[in-house]
Amino acid sequence: MRLEVNCQDRLGIAQDVLDILVEHEIDLRGIEIDEQGKIFLNFPNMEFADFQHLMPQIRKIEGIEDVKTTPFMPIEREQYQLKALLQTLPDPVFSVDTKGKIILINDAVVANLEIPRSEIIGSDIADLLKGFNVIRWLEGKNPQSQAQRIRFSEQDYLLDMLPVMVPDSDGAGILAGAVFMLKSELRLGQQLTVFHKASVDSFISIQADSKAMKNVVKEAKRMAELDGPIIIFGETGTGKEMLAKECHEASRRHEGEFLRLNCASLPDNIAESELFGCTQLEGNQSAAKVGLLELATGGTLFLDEVGDMSRQLQAILLRVLQNNSYRRIGEEKERPIDVRIICSTQKDLGKLMQDGMFREDLFYRLNVLSLVLPPLRERKSDIIALAERFIKQHSVKLGRKAPKMSKACIDYLHTYPWPGNVKQLENALYRAVSLLEGNELDRENIQLPSCSATASFVSEEFSGSLDDEVKRFEKDILMRLYPSYPSTRQLAKKLGLSHTAVANKLRDYGINRKTVKIV
């Protein structure tokens, strides 16, 4: 039988309750007092008549507010919950005392060793886990949680060692033993596979507190459901590849590969070989090479910095997109493609077309759907959230507690213009966290090159009135955006203006399909 006694916090009240139990000659099996001051009693079942006399006596004690039966003691509930949790874990788990003697195991241990539980309990953990001296770790001055590769039951496992600390009267921890959790290579592989699968909540890795980024993510989600090419515009370091990956993961092609080709870093012959692959030529001992277009079948091919692609490679890529097929180098056979193309560039493709550096026909093949990633300086409400995310990520990798940012640090991150955008922020915080000795990041810990907080769009020696300079700047913006948004309605939506206002400005500045070479 178990009782729950609700009472006031009064010195000696527990003793008064115990005196009544002694008076009734009740053999007390257990007593607990929880954080709220409730008293829990555990004693053998008794006759109903005796119980009727016991309850009123306890209620008469000064400070007792209520007495009722309860199905279990708090410690019993906790023990059974832990036991249920332990037994359902699929990985082997041991609990040991300070000498390394096994005092508790789960069913997975028994299944692996194929030995009765009674023979395992009380044995030395060092006899079962090979490759690391767990006893030396237990006997260390201050054992810390750590992971080690060990051998158990003739297999390799990852061992997580967790010390069990019991607080003493002064609040300091006393080592009471340890818990050892094992994960096999197979289990680790399964968990990593699940970890890298697409999230149910797509685009979760994109920080989008700012209005600008919320609009980008909203558009990207809709475009991801389609299968047309996407081109992502944005400065260096804004996260174009991450956005491309999220579009892939949110698409119907998410089970296929996401492969990348950097168009700026490879000569034409190498890039062509990487894209299309090559067949084994007669007399050539090298094996045939499979190209990215074939490897990405059913998936997505990301062409990074497509604005740096040579005219020759542009012509080849255009032919592939027009014919929806390609040929390996050295092969006459046409191979169909089933790949979604996503491109990125930090360059102004409209200007490149005007200068004859980028083919117009290829541009319109690729620019079916377009996204513009704003620079970090235009999404200031994302900066601190991004900083906190990077600090946590780097701290986990470095095995340390994530430091807090001081107000001076936060203010500095807000005001810095970030010419390198998100990538520069991530790198700066990695350096700061890696070298930090305390638990707070301050302004002095963030090492960044001197940079004006505002971009200078106007020369100090400009001629003309302020109105003239504003119009010049407005025309430049419209000229740059028009190739990507050749419809006045699209451009109006991008700029947050009415269709009529944008149409009038384009007419006033003489911007049309002829002046920007759009056909």
C-alpha positions in Angstrom: 0.0 0.0 0.0 1.2 3.5 -0.8 0.1 6.8 0.5 0.6 10.4 -0.7 0.5 12.9 2.1 0.1 16.6 1.1 1.4 18.8 3.9 2.8 22.1 4.9 6.5 22.8 5.3 6.8 22.3 9.1 9.8 21.0 11.1 9.0 17.5 12.5 5.9 16.8 10.5 7.5 13.7 8.9 8.4 12.4 12.3 4.8 12.9 13.5 3.6 10.7 10.6 6.2 8.0 11.3 5.1 8.0 15.0 1.6 7.0 14.0 2.9 4.2 11.8 4.9 2.9 14.7 1.8 3.1 16.9 -0.1 0.9 14.4 2.9 -1.5 14.2 3.2 -0.8 10.4 6.4 -2.1 8.8 7.5 0.8 6.7 9.2 -0.3 3.4 10.0 3.2 2.0 9.5 6.9 2.5 10.1 9.7 0.0 9.8 13.5 0.1 9.5 15.2 -3.3 10.5 18.7 -4.3 7.1 20.0 -3.4 7.3 18.6 0.1 4.8 15.8 -0.4 5.5 12.7 1.7 5.1 9.3 0.1 4.9 6.1 2.2 5.2 2.5 1.2 4.1 -0.3 3.5 2.4 -3.7 3.3 -1.3 -3.9 2.6 -3.5 -3.8 5.7 -7.0 -4.7 6.6 -9.7 -2.2 5.7 -10.8 -1.7 9.3 -7.2 -0.8 10.4 -6.8 1.4 7.4 -10.0 3.3 8.3 -8.5 4.2 11.7 -5.1 5.1 10.3 -6.2 7.7 7.8 -8.1 10.0 10.2 -5.2 10.0 12.6 -2.8 11.2 9.9 -5.2 13.9 8.8 -5.4 15.2 12.4 -1.7 16.0 12.4 -1.0 19.8 12.4 0.0 20.9 8.9 -1.5 17.8 7.0 -3.8 19.0 4.2 -4.7 15.7 2.5 -4.0 12.0 2.5 -4.8 9.6 -0.3 -3.7 6.3 -1.7 -1.4 6.4 -4.8 -0.6 3.5 -7.2 3.2 4.0 -7.0 6.1 5.8 -5.3 7.9 8.5 -7.4 11.1 6.5 -7.4 9.2 3.4 -8.6 7.7 5.2 -11.5 11.1 6.6 -12.5 12.7 3.2 -12.2 10.1 1.5 -14.4 10.2 4.3 -16.9 14.0 4.1 -17.2 13.8 0.3 -17.4 11.2 0.5 -20.2 13.4 3.0 -22.0 16.5 1.0 -21.5 15.0 -2.3 -22.7 13.5 -0.8 -25.9 16.8 0.7 -27.0 18.1 -1.4 -30.0 21.7 -0.7 -29.1 23.6 -2.5 -26.3 23.7 -0.5 -23.0 25.6 -1.2 -19.8 25.5 0.5 -16.4 28.6 -0.1 -14.2 29.8 0.9 -10.8 33.0 2.8 -10.0 35.0 -0.4 -10.2 33.7 -1.3 -13.7 31.3 -4.1 -12.4 28.2 -4.4 -14.5 25.1 -3.7 -12.5 22.5 -3.2 -15.3 22.1 -4.2 -19.0 19.4 -4.2 -21.6 18.1 -6.9 -23.8 20.3 -6.0 -26.7 23.4 -7.0 -24.6 21.9 -10.4 -23.9 21.0 -10.9 -27.5 24.5 -10.0 -28.7 26.4 -12.2 -26.1 23.9 -15.1 -26.1 24.7 -15.5 -22.4 22.1 -15.5 -19.5 21.6 -12.1 -17.9 22.6 -13.5 -14.5 26.0 -14.4 -15.8 26.6 -10.9 -17.2 25.5 -8.9 -14.2 28.5 -8.6 -11.8 31.1 -9.3 -14.4 33.9 -6.8 -15.4 33.1 -4.5 -18.2 36.7 -4.6 -19.3 36.3 -8.3 -20.1 33.6 -7.5 -22.7 34.9 -4.2 -24.2 38.3 -4.4 -25.9 40.5 -1.7 -27.5 40.1 1.0 -24.8 40.9 0.9 -21.1 37.6 1.8 -19.6 38.8 1.1 -16.0 41.5 3.7 -16.4 38.9 6.2 -17.6 36.7 5.4 -14.6 39.6 5.9 -12.2 40.6 9.2 -13.7 40.5 12.3 -11.7 37.5 13.8 -13.5 36.1 11.4 -16.2 34.3 13.3 -19.0 31.8 12.1 -21.6 33.6 10.9 -24.6 33.4 8.5 -27.6 35.8 5.7 -28.5 36.0 2.9 -31.0 36.0 -0.5 -29.3 35.5 -4.2 -30.0 32.5 -6.0 -28.6 31.3 -9.5 -29.4 33.8 -9.7 -32.3 32.5 -6.5 -34.0 33.6 -2.9 -34.1 31.4 -0.4 -32.2 31.3 3.3 -31.3 31.3 3.5 -27.5 29.7 6.5 -25.8 30.9 6.7 -22.2 28.8 8.8 -19.9 29.8 9.3 -16.2 27.0 9.1 -13.6 27.5 11.9 -11.0 25.5 12.2 -7.8 25.5 15.6 -6.1 26.8 15.7 -2.5 25.6 18.1 0.3 27.7 20.9 -1.1 26.3 20.4 -4.7 29.6 19.0 -6.0 29.4 15.8 -8.1 30.5 12.4 -6.8 31.2 9.7 -9.4 28.7 6.8 -8.9 29.5 4.8 -12.0 29.0 5.2 -15.7 26.7 4.3 -18.6 28.1 2.8 -21.7 26.1 2.9 -25.0 27.3 1.0 -28.1 26.5 1.7 -31.7 27.5 -0.7 -34.5 28.8 0.4 -37.9 25.5 -0.8 -39.5 23.4 1.3 -37.1 25.6 4.4 -37.6 25.3 4.0 -41.3 21.5 3.7 -41.1 21.3 6.8 -38.9 23.5 8.8 -41.2 21.4 7.9 -44.2 18.3 9.1 -42.4 20.1 12.3 -41.3 21.0 13.2 -44.9 17.5 12.4 -46.3 15.2 15.3 -47.2 13.5 17.0 -44.3 9.7 17.0 -44.2 9.9 20.7 -43.7 11.8 21.7 -46.9 14.1 24.8 -46.9 14.5 24.4 -43.1 18.3 25.1 -43.4 17.6 28.5 -45.0 17.5 31.3 -42.5 14.6 33.4 -43.5 13.5 35.9 -40.8 13.8 38.9 -43.1 11.1 39.8 -45.5 13.5 39.5 -48.4 14.5 35.9 -47.6 10.9 34.9 -46.8 9.9 36.0 -50.4 12.9 34.1 -51.9 11.9 30.9 -50.0 8.3 31.3 -50.9 9.2 31.5 -54.6 11.7 28.7 -54.4 9.2 26.3 -52.8 6.8 26.9 -55.7 9.6 26.5 -58.3 10.9 23.3 -56.7 7.7 21.6 -57.5 8.2 22.3 -61.2 10.8 20.7 -63.5 12.0 23.6 -65.5 15.6 25.0 -65.3 16.2 27.5 -62.5 18.9 30.2 -62.4 19.9 31.7 -59.1 21.4 35.2 -59.1 23.4 36.5 -56.1 26.7 37.9 -54.9 29.5 35.5 -53.8 28.8 33.9 -50.5 25.1 34.5 -50.4 24.3 30.7 -50.4 23.3 30.0 -54.0 24.4 26.3 -53.8 22.5 25.8 -50.5 19.4 27.2 -52.1 19.9 25.0 -55.1 20.2 21.9 -52.9 17.0 22.8 -51.0 15.2 23.2 -54.4 16.4 19.7 -55.3 15.4 18.2 -51.9 11.9 19.7 -52.2 11.4 18.4 -55.8 10.1 15.1 -57.1 13.7 14.3 -58.0 14.9 14.4 -54.3 15.8 10.6 -54.4 18.2 11.2 -57.3 21.7 12.7 -57.1 22.5 16.4 -56.7 25.8 16.9 -58.6 27.8 20.1 -59.1 30.0 21.5 -61.8 32.0 24.7 -61.3 32.0 26.4 -64.7 34.6 28.9 -63.6 37.4 26.5 -62.5 37.8 24.1 -65.4 39.2 24.4 -68.9 36.8 23.6 -71.7 38.1 20.1 -72.5 38.0 19.1 -68.8 34.5 20.6 -68.3 33.2 18.8 -71.4 34.6 15.5 -70.2 33.1 16.0 -66.7 29.7 16.8 -68.2 29.4 14.2 -70.9 32.0 11.6 -70.0 34.1 9.8 -72.6 34.3 6.4 -74.2 37.3 4.2 -74.1 39.2 4.9 -77.4 40.9 2.2 -79.3 44.5 1.8 -78.1 43.8 3.9 -75.1 44.3 2.0 -71.8 42.2 4.4 -69.7 38.7 3.2 -68.9 35.5 4.9 -70.1 34.3 7.8 -67.9 30.8 8.4 -66.9 29.7 12.1 -67.1 27.7 14.2 -64.7 24.7 14.2 -67.0 24.5 10.4 -66.8 25.3 10.2 -63.1 22.6 12.8 -62.3 19.9 10.9 -64.2 16.7 11.3 -62.3 18.3 14.1 -60.2 19.7 17.6 -60.5 22.8 19.0 -62.0 24.0 22.3 -60.5 26.0 24.5 -62.8 27.8 26.9 -60.5 29.0 30.3 -61.9 27.5 29.7 -65.3 28.3 33.3 -66.2 32.0 32.2 -66.5 31.3 29.5 -69.0 33.2 29.9 -72.3 31.3 30.6 -75.5 32.4 27.2 -76.8 30.9 25.4 -73.8 27.8 27.5 -74.0 27.2 26.4 -77.5 27.6 22.7 -76.5 25.3 23.1 -73.5 22.7 24.9 -75.7 22.7 22.0 -78.1 22.2 19.5 -75.2 19.2 21.5 -73.9 17.7 21.9 -77.4 18.0 18.2 -78.3 17.5 16.8 -74.8 20.3 14.4 -75.4 24.1 14.3 -75.5 27.1 12.2 -76.7 30.0 11.0 -74.7 33.3 12.2 -76.1 34.5 9.7 -78.7 31.1 8.2 -79.2 28.5 8.7 -81.9 25.5 7.3 -79.9 23.1 9.9 -78.6 22.1 9.4 -75.0 18.8 10.9 -73.6 19.0 13.1 -70.5 16.6 13.1 -67.6 18.2 15.8 -65.4 17.0 19.1 -64.0 19.4 22.0 -64.5 19.9 24.6 -61.8 22.4 27.3 -62.5 23.9 30.1 -60.4 25.9 33.3 -61.2 27.1 36.4 -59.4 27.5 38.2 -62.7 25.0 40.4 -64.6 24.1 38.1 -67.5 22.2 41.0 -69.1 25.4 43.0 -69.4 27.3 39.9 -70.5 24.8 39.5 -73.3 25.2 43.1 -74.3 29.0 42.6 -74.4 28.7 39.4 -76.4 30.1 37.3 -73.6 27.0 35.2 -73.0 24.6 33.7 -75.6 21.1 35.1 -75.6 19.6 31.8 -76.8 21.2 29.9 -73.9 20.2 32.6 -71.4 16.5 32.1 -72.4 16.9 28.4 -72.2 18.3 28.5 -68.7 16.3 31.5 -67.3 12.9 29.7 -67.3 12.6 30.2 -63.5 14.8 32.7 -61.6 15.6 33.5 -58.0 17.6 36.5 -56.7 19.4 36.0 -53.4 19.7 39.3 -51.6 23.1 40.1 -50.1 23.4 39.8 -46.3 23.5 43.6 -45.9 19.9 43.7 -47.2 18.6 41.1 -44.8 19.9 42.4 -41.5 17.2 40.7 -39.4 18.8 37.4 -40.4 22.3 38.2 -39.3 22.1 37.4 -35.6 20.0 34.3 -36.2 22.6 33.1 -38.7 25.4 34.0 -36.3 23.8 31.9 -33.4 23.4 29.0 -35.8 27.0 29.1 -36.9 28.3 29.4 -33.3 26.3 26.3 -32.3 27.4 24.3 -35.3 31.1 25.2 -34.8 30.9 24.6 -31.1 29.5 21.1 -31.6 32.4 20.3 -34.0 34.9 21.6 -31.6 33.4 19.8 -28.7 32.8 22.8 -26.5 29.9 24.7 -25.1 28.5 27.4 -27.4 29.5 30.8 -26.2 27.1 33.8 -25.9 27.6 37.0 -27.8 28.0 40.3 -26.0 25.9 43.3 -26.9 29.0 45.0 -28.5 29.5 41.9 -30.6 25.9 41.8 -31.7 26.0 45.5 -32.6 29.2 45.1 -34.6 27.7 42.1 -36.6 24.7 44.3 -37.4 26.6 47.3 -38.7 29.3 45.5 -40.7 28.4 45.5 -44.4 29.5 41.9 -45.1 31.0 42.1 -48.6 31.5 38.3 -48.5 28.0 37.8 -47.3 26.9 34.6 -45.4 30.1 32.7 -46.1 32.2 35.6 -44.7 30.0 35.6 -41.5 30.4 31.8 -41.1 34.2 31.9 -41.6 34.6 34.9 -39.2 32.6 33.1 -36.5 34.5 29.8 -37.0 37.8 31.6 -36.3 36.3 33.4 -33.3 34.9 30.3 -31.7 38.0 28.2 -32.4 40.3 30.7 -30.7 38.0 31.8 -27.9 39.2 31.0 -24.4 36.2 32.3 -22.4 32.4 31.7 -22.7 31.5 35.0 -24.3 32.2 36.3 -27.8 33.0 40.0 -27.7 33.7 42.6 -30.4 37.4 42.0 -30.2 37.0 38.3 -31.0 35.6 39.0 -34.4 38.5 39.7 -36.8 37.3 41.3 -40.0 38.9 43.6 -42.6 38.1 47.3 -42.3 35.1 48.1 -44.5 32.7 51.0 -44.7 29.3 50.3 -43.3 27.6 51.8 -46.3 28.4 51.4 -50.0 29.3 54.5 -51.9 27.2 54.6 -55.1 28.1 58.3 -55.9 31.4 59.8 -56.7 32.4 62.8 -54.5 33.0 64.8 -57.6 29.7 64.1 -59.4 28.3 66.8 -61.5 24.6 67.8 -61.7 21.8 68.0 -59.2 20.7 65.4 -56.6 17.7 64.6 -58.8 20.0 63.9 -61.8 22.1 61.5 -59.7 19.1 59.7 -58.3 17.7 59.2 -61.9 21.1 57.9 -63.0 21.1 55.4 -60.2 17.5 54.4 -60.9 18.2 53.8 -64.5 21.2 51.7 -63.7 19.1 49.5 -61.4 16.4 49.1 -64.1 19.0 48.3 -66.8 20.5 45.6 -64.6 17.2 43.9 -63.6 15.4 44.1 -67.0 17.2 41.2 -68.7 16.1 38.9 -65.8 12.6 40.4 -65.6 11.8 41.4 -69.2 8.1 41.6 -68.4 7.0 44.9 -66.9 4.7 43.0 -64.5 7.5 40.8 -63.3 9.8 43.8 -62.8 7.0 45.7 -61.0 6.5 42.8 -58.6 10.3 42.6 -58.0 10.6 46.3 -57.2 7.3 46.6 -55.3 5.9 49.2 -57.7 2.8 49.3 -59.8 2.9 48.0 -63.4 2.1 51.5 -64.7 4.9 53.2 -62.7 7.5 50.7 -64.0 6.3 51.0 -67.6 6.6 54.8 -67.4 10.1 54.6 -66.0 11.2 52.2 -68.6 9.8 54.5 -71.3 11.4 57.6 -69.8 14.9 55.9 -69.6 14.6 54.3 -73.1 14.9 50.7 -71.7 13.3 48.1 -73.9 14.0 44.9 -75.6 16.1 46.6 -78.3 18.3 48.6 -76.0 19.2 45.7 -73.8 19.3 43.2 -76.8 16.4 41.2 -75.7 14.5 39.5 -78.5 
